[in-house]
Amino acid sequence: MIQLWLGIALLTLVALSFVFIPFLKAKKSEQAIVEVGRKHKNIDIFQERLSELDAERAAGNLQDQEYDALKLELEKNLLEDASDDDVNVVKQTVGTKQLLTVTLMALFVPVISFGLYFEYGSARQLQVAMEHPVQLENGEQPTVNEAIQMLVSELTANPENSEGWYVLATTYMSLGEFDKGVSSFKRVLEILPNDAPQYVGVMGQYAQGLYFAKGGKMDQEVRQQIQRTLDREPLEVTSLGLLGIDAFEQSRMEEAIGYWRKALTNAEPAAAESLKVGIQRALEQLVQEGKTVPDVPELVGASVQLKVAIDSQLSGKLNPEQTVFVFAKPVGGRMPVAAVRLTVGELPKIITLDDSLAMTPQTKLSLHPNVEIGARISMTGQPQAAAGDLQSATVLVSVKELSEPVNLLIDQIVQ
């Protein structure tokens, strides 16, 4: 059973790459500052022609049916130009501004999917499955359609399996089968315990599925689902991302930035990068419109460079394999906002602490103007300090103003 889920999950990620990588490439070219490539020009042309269509419709020269047909043609052309391959997987066209939604979705799906798996699956069996992926009787890997049929058969026999329904939902979403994806997400919410840690995340993805199924339109049903999700978790990333996209499409750039900044609080590193792309795009639009550009400190990368060494009088008495913890903590706090594990044999060494080393999405280095830096050799190998451990003095640093590496010398014995 576990091998089947893993096979489907891997196929889902493959399908996501075919659908979304062309969009990501188009987005990167759109953001180029100096070099204006072919894709960037195509996006600009798309926006100009779409503006012309909007003006024609507003002037009464185009009927709604004609407008929709011409807009669809423009979007199809943009999709073809954005892709490096001739593979057409998405069945529903996504507009230019909705490329941000695509990026967010591509990042959120694997993050939440594997979170759900590790909660209700088996990490030990997952490792075995990775070494022996699912195969058909003829020894070949299944196609996406074959894998879906296998999963549907399993769910027919075991309809209460929330993990299977979730994988099926994300697979349908990745293939553009949005209605089926919505139905599958709804089934997950019916089965999954209401107090499960993944429940709110699935609520957000259900709202996202509704949004796609309705052609990227924020109607009353989508808004109600978003509100239900945010009532339970005000910082739910997918829901805030959707609100930001809707505001962006309505040219309410300040609101979009506000929603995406709020979403950054709980965003995993990969999703956070996607949100920052959206924020940067909205800032650029404000500049083009001649409006005031707000300060967005989250876009300023936060990192602290350290040089960690051991006092020469102590180094000769240590085992090279003993564990060294290097960490940054909020002032007066206990939980590190960034940490790395080394060995005595690796020192002295220069390392960099940044948001990629955050312990949780809510505890990031960039969210703290000042932090306490330290290093400790653990005699037990455990993160908790114990008598007999060796440590450095704690150094208070200003994250955004730091320019030189911080020297940490391990020369004290923990009493």
C-alpha positions in Angstrom: 0.0 0.0 0.0 2.8 2.4 1.0 4.6 1.7 -2.3 1.5 2.6 -4.2 1.1 6.0 -2.4 4.7 6.8 -3.0 4.5 6.0 -6.7 1.4 8.3 -7.0 3.2 11.0 -5.0 6.2 10.8 -7.2 4.1 10.9 -10.4 2.3 13.9 -9.0 5.5 15.8 -8.6 6.6 14.8 -12.1 3.2 16.1 -13.4 3.6 19.3 -11.5 7.0 19.9 -13.1 5.5 19.5 -16.6 2.7 21.9 -15.9 4.4 24.6 -13.9 8.1 24.8 -14.9 7.2 26.7 -18.1 5.3 29.2 -16.0 8.2 29.6 -13.6 10.6 30.2 -16.5 8.3 32.8 -18.0 8.0 34.5 -14.6 11.8 34.7 -14.2 12.2 36.3 -17.6 9.5 38.8 -16.8 11.4 39.9 -13.8 14.7 40.5 -15.6 16.0 44.0 -14.9 18.3 44.6 -17.8 18.1 41.7 -20.2 14.7 41.7 -22.0 14.3 38.2 -23.6 11.7 36.8 -25.9 9.5 35.6 -23.2 9.5 39.0 -21.4 8.5 40.7 -24.6 5.7 38.2 -25.1 4.3 38.9 -21.7 4.5 42.7 -22.2 2.7 42.2 -25.6 0.1 40.1 -23.9 -0.5 42.8 -21.2 -0.7 45.5 -23.9 -3.2 43.6 -26.0 -5.3 42.6 -23.0 -5.4 46.3 -22.0 -6.6 47.1 -25.6 -9.3 44.5 -25.4 -10.4 45.9 -22.0 -10.6 49.4 -23.5 -12.5 48.1 -26.6 -15.1 46.3 -24.4 -15.4 49.4 -22.1 -16.1 51.5 -25.2 -18.8 49.1 -26.4 -16.9 47.9 -29.4 -16.7 44.3 -28.2 -19.4 42.1 -26.9 -18.6 39.9 -23.8 -18.5 36.7 -25.9 -16.1 38.3 -28.4 -13.9 39.6 -25.6 -13.7 36.2 -23.9 -12.8 34.5 -27.2 -10.0 37.0 -27.9 -8.7 36.9 -24.4 -8.6 33.1 -24.5 -6.6 33.2 -27.7 -4.1 35.6 -26.1 -3.7 33.4 -23.1 -3.1 30.3 -25.2 -0.4 32.1 -27.2 1.2 33.2 -24.0 1.2 29.7 -22.6 2.8 28.3 -25.8 5.5 30.9 -25.7 6.2 30.4 -22.0 6.9 26.7 -22.5 10.1 25.1 -23.8 8.3 21.9 -24.7 5.3 21.1 -26.8 3.6 19.3 -24.0 0.1 20.6 -23.2 -1.0 19.2 -19.9 -3.2 21.9 -18.3 -6.7 21.8 -19.5 -7.8 25.1 -18.2 -5.9 28.3 -19.4 -4.3 30.4 -16.7 -4.0 34.1 -17.1 -0.8 36.1 -16.7 -1.4 37.3 -13.2 -2.6 33.9 -12.2 0.9 32.6 -12.9 1.6 33.6 -9.3 -1.2 31.1 -8.3 0.4 28.4 -10.3 3.8 29.0 -8.6 2.3 29.0 -5.2 0.3 25.8 -5.9 3.4 24.0 -7.3 5.2 24.7 -4.1 2.4 24.1 -1.6 1.3 20.7 -2.9 4.5 18.7 -2.2 5.0 20.5 1.2 1.6 19.7 2.6 1.4 16.3 0.9 4.5 15.0 2.6 3.4 16.5 5.9 0.2 14.6 5.7 2.0 11.4 4.7 4.4 11.5 7.6 1.6 12.1 10.0 -0.6 9.2 8.9 1.9 7.0 7.0 5.1 5.3 8.0 8.5 7.0 7.6 10.3 3.6 7.9 8.2 2.1 5.1 8.6 5.2 3.1 12.4 4.7 3.0 11.9 1.1 1.8 9.4 2.3 -0.8 11.9 4.9 -2.1 14.4 2.1 -2.7 11.8 -0.1 -4.4 9.3 2.2 -6.2 5.9 0.8 -7.4 6.0 -1.2 -10.7 3.4 -2.9 -12.9 3.5 -6.6 -13.4 5.5 -6.2 -16.6 8.2 -4.4 -14.6 7.5 -1.0 -16.1 6.7 2.2 -14.2 3.0 3.2 -14.5 1.9 6.2 -16.5 0.0 8.9 -14.7 -3.3 7.6 -15.9 -2.5 4.1 -14.9 -1.4 5.2 -11.5 -4.6 7.2 -11.0 -6.7 4.2 -11.9 -4.7 2.1 -9.4 -5.3 4.7 -6.7 -9.0 4.9 -7.5 -9.3 1.2 -7.2 -7.6 1.2 -3.9 -9.9 4.0 -2.6 -12.9 2.1 -3.8 -11.8 -0.8 -1.6 -10.6 1.5 1.3 -12.8 4.7 1.0 -11.8 6.0 4.4 -8.1 6.5 3.5 -7.6 10.2 3.8 -4.0 9.9 2.6 -5.0 8.3 -0.6 -7.8 10.8 -1.3 -5.3 13.7 -0.7 -2.8 12.3 -3.2 -5.6 11.8 -5.7 -6.7 15.4 -5.1 -3.3 16.9 -5.7 -2.7 14.7 -8.7 -6.0 15.8 -10.3 -5.1 19.5 -9.6 -1.6 19.1 -11.2 -3.3 17.7 -14.3 -5.9 20.4 -14.6 -8.8 18.2 -13.5 -9.9 20.8 -11.1 -13.5 19.6 -10.5 -12.2 16.1 -9.6 -9.5 17.7 -7.4 -12.1 19.7 -5.5 -14.3 16.6 -5.0 -11.3 14.7 -3.7 -10.2 17.5 -1.3 -13.8 17.6 0.0 -13.6 13.9 0.7 -10.3 14.4 2.6 -12.0 17.0 4.8 -14.9 14.6 5.5 -12.5 11.8 6.6 -9.6 13.7 8.2 -10.1 14.4 12.0 -11.2 17.9 12.5 -8.3 18.5 15.0 -5.6 17.0 12.8 -2.7 19.4 12.3 -3.1 19.1 8.5 -6.8 19.9 8.5 -6.5 23.6 8.1 -4.0 23.3 5.3 -6.3 21.0 3.4 -9.1 23.6 3.9 -6.9 26.1 2.2 -6.1 23.8 -0.7 -9.8 23.1 -1.0 -10.4 26.8 -1.4 -7.5 26.9 -4.0 -9.2 24.0 -5.9 -12.5 25.9 -6.0 -10.7 29.0 -7.3 -9.1 27.0 -10.2 -12.3 25.1 -10.9 -14.1 28.4 -11.3 -11.6 29.6 -13.9 -9.5 31.7 -11.5 -12.5 33.7 -10.2 -12.9 34.8 -6.6 -16.7 34.2 -6.2 -18.7 34.0 -3.0 -18.1 30.3 -2.5 -14.4 30.7 -2.7 -14.4 33.6 -0.4 -16.5 31.8 2.2 -14.1 28.8 2.1 -11.1 31.1 2.5 -12.9 32.9 5.4 -13.7 29.6 7.1 -10.0 28.6 6.8 -8.7 31.9 8.2 -11.2 31.8 11.0 -9.4 28.7 12.2 -5.9 29.8 11.3 -5.4 33.5 10.5 -2.0 32.8 9.0 -2.9 29.9 6.7 -0.6 30.3 3.8 -2.6 29.1 0.8 -5.7 31.2 1.7 -3.7 34.4 2.2 -1.9 33.6 -1.0 -5.2 33.5 -2.9 -6.4 36.7 -1.4 -3.1 38.3 -2.5 -3.6 37.0 -6.0 -7.1 38.3 -6.2 -6.0 41.8 -4.9 -3.1 41.7 -7.5 -5.5 40.9 -10.3 -7.7 43.8 -9.2 -4.7 46.1 -9.2 -4.9 46.6 -5.5 -1.1 46.1 -5.1 -0.9 47.4 -1.5 -3.5 44.9 -0.4 -1.7 42.1 -2.3 1.6 42.9 -0.6 -0.1 43.0 2.8 -1.7 39.5 2.3 1.6 38.0 1.0 3.7 39.5 3.8 1.3 38.0 6.3 1.5 34.6 4.6 5.3 34.7 4.9 4.9 34.3 8.7 4.0 30.6 8.3 5.5 29.9 4.8 8.0 27.1 4.4 11.3 28.3 2.7 10.3 27.3 -0.8 6.8 28.8 -0.6 8.3 31.9 1.0 10.4 32.5 -2.0 7.3 32.2 -4.3 5.5 34.8 -2.1 8.5 37.1 -2.3 8.4 36.9 -6.1 4.8 38.0 -6.0 5.6 40.9 -3.6 8.5 42.0 -5.8 6.2 42.0 -8.8 3.6 44.1 -7.0 6.3 46.6 -5.9 7.4 46.9 -9.5 3.8 47.6 -10.6 3.5 50.3 -8.0 6.7 51.9 -9.3 5.3 51.8 -12.9 2.1 53.5 -11.6 4.1 56.2 -9.9 2.7 55.3 -6.5 4.4 55.2 -3.1 6.3 52.0 -2.6 6.0 50.6 0.9 9.0 49.2 2.8 9.1 45.4 2.8 11.8 44.3 5.2 11.0 40.6 4.4 12.7 41.0 1.0 16.0 42.0 2.7 18.0 38.8 3.1 19.0 38.1 6.7 22.1 36.1 7.4 24.9 36.0 10.0 28.4 34.8 9.1 30.4 33.1 11.9 33.9 31.9 12.4 33.8 29.0 14.9 36.9 27.8 16.6 38.0 25.9 19.7 40.5 27.2 22.3 43.8 25.5 21.6 44.1 24.4 25.3 40.9 22.3 24.9 41.0 21.0 21.3 43.6 18.4 22.0 41.4 16.7 24.6 38.4 16.3 22.3 37.2 13.5 20.0 36.9 14.8 16.4 33.5 13.1 16.1 32.0 15.0 19.1 28.9 17.1 18.2 29.1 20.9 17.9 25.9 23.0 17.9 26.0 26.5 16.5 22.9 28.6 16.9 21.1 32.0 16.9 18.4 32.7 19.4 16.0 35.6 20.0 17.3 37.9 22.7 16.2 36.3 26.0 14.7 33.4 24.1 15.4 29.6 24.2 14.2 28.3 20.9 16.9 28.9 18.1 15.8 30.7 15.0 18.7 29.1 13.1 21.0 26.3 14.0 23.5 24.0 12.4 25.2 20.8 13.6 28.9 20.2 13.1 31.7 18.0 14.5 34.8 19.0 16.4 36.9 17.7 13.5 35.4 20.4 11.2 36.6 23.3 13.3 37.7 26.0 12.8 35.1 26.8 10.2 33.3 29.7 8.7 29.5 29.1 8.4 26.5 31.2 7.6 23.2 31.1 9.5 20.1 32.2 7.5 16.4 31.5 7.1 17.1 28.2 5.4 18.3 26.9 8.8 15.1 27.9 10.6 13.7 25.4 13.2 10.1 26.3 12.2 8.5 28.7 9.7 7.4 30.9 12.6 10.9 31.3 14.0 13.1 32.8 11.2 16.3 34.8 11.6 14.9 37.5 9.3 12.0 38.2 11.8 14.4 39.3 14.6 16.4 42.5 14.4 18.8 41.3 17.2 19.8 37.7 18.1 22.2 36.0 20.5 24.8 33.8 18.8 26.6 30.9 20.4 28.4 27.6 19.9 28.5 24.5 22.1 30.3 21.2 22.1 27.8 18.6 23.4 29.4 15.7 25.4 26.1 13.8 25.2 25.3 14.6 21.5 22.1 16.2 22.6 20.9 19.8 21.8 20.2 20.5 25.5 23.1 21.9 27.4 24.5 19.7 30.2 27.2 20.0 32.8 30.6 19.3 31.2 29.8 20.7 27.8 32.1 23.2 26.3 30.7 26.5 24.9 31.5 29.9 23.6 30.5 33.2 25.1 27.1 34.4 23.9 27.4 37.3 21.4 24.6 39.8 20.8 24.4 40.9 17.1 22.2 43.1 15.0 21.2 40.9 12.1 20.5 43.6 9.4 23.6 45.7 10.3 26.2 43.0 10.6 28.9 43.2 8.0 31.9 41.3 9.5 32.0 37.6 10.5 31.3 37.0 14.2 34.1 35.2 16.0 33.0 32.4 18.3 35.7 30.8 20.4 34.7 27.7 22.4 36.6 28.2 25.6 34.1 27.8 28.5 33.0 24.7 30.5 29.2 24.5 31.2 28.7 24.1 35.0 
